[in-house]
């Protein structure tokens, strides 16, 4: 989160990906760092113990969320 927010503040489009248990922490971090509207992709947890098919599903989900984030077209 911190790196993504730092790059966004420098006008560098950024995609940060978090797993669902860290959603509240990510939102809190964004508020604390002064960018409460910071959008990030959220995928199912866990990552490390998933097989290739499950990882591909999570990657696809992150990709679908990431395109509008990177293009600045997210509708909240």
C-alpha positions in Angstrom: 0.0 0.0 0.0 2.6 2.5 1.0 4.6 2.2 -2.2 1.4 2.3 -4.4 0.2 5.4 -2.6 3.6 7.0 -2.9 3.7 6.4 -6.7 0.1 7.6 -7.1 1.0 10.9 -5.3 3.7 11.2 -8.0 1.1 10.8 -10.7 2.4 7.3 -11.6 -0.6 5.0 -12.3 -0.3 2.1 -9.8 -2.1 -1.2 -9.2 -1.8 -2.5 -5.6 -3.2 -6.0 -5.0 -4.3 -7.1 -1.5 -5.9 -10.2 -0.2 -9.3 -9.8 1.5 -8.3 -10.1 5.2 -6.2 -6.9 4.6 -8.9 -4.8 3.1 -9.6 -2.8 6.3 -5.9 -2.3 7.0 -5.4 -1.2 3.4 -8.2 1.4 3.6 -6.8 2.6 6.9 -3.3 2.9 5.5 -4.7 4.9 2.5 -6.5 7.3 4.9 -3.4 7.7 7.1 -1.2 8.5 4.1 -3.6 11.1 2.9 -5.2 9.3 -0.1 -8.4 7.9 1.2 -9.8 7.4 -2.3 -6.9 5.1 -3.3 -8.3 2.1 -5.2 -6.7 -1.3 -5.0 -7.5 -4.8 -6.3 -8.8 -7.2 -3.8 -8.4 -11.0 -4.2 -9.2 -14.0 -2.1 -6.8 -15.2 0.6 -4.6 -17.1 0.8 -2.2 -16.9 -2.1 0.9 -19.0 -1.1 -0.9 -22.3 -0.7 -3.0 -22.2 -3.9 -2.4 -24.4 -6.9 -1.8 -23.0 -10.4 -5.5 -22.9 -11.5 -6.5 -21.1 -8.3 -3.7 -18.6 -8.7 -4.8 -18.0 -12.3 -8.3 -17.3 -11.1 -7.1 -14.8 -8.6 -4.8 -13.2 -11.2 -7.7 -12.9 -13.6 -9.9 -11.3 -10.9 -7.1 -8.8 -10.1 -6.7 -8.0 -13.8 -10.4 -7.3 -14.2 -10.2 -4.9 -11.2 -6.9 -3.4 -12.3 -7.8 -2.2 -15.8 -10.2 0.5 -14.5 -7.9 1.4 -11.6 -5.0 2.0 -14.0 -7.2 3.9 -16.5 -8.7 6.0 -13.8 -12.3 4.9 -14.6 -13.2 3.2 -11.4 -16.8 4.0 -10.3 -17.2 3.8 -6.6 
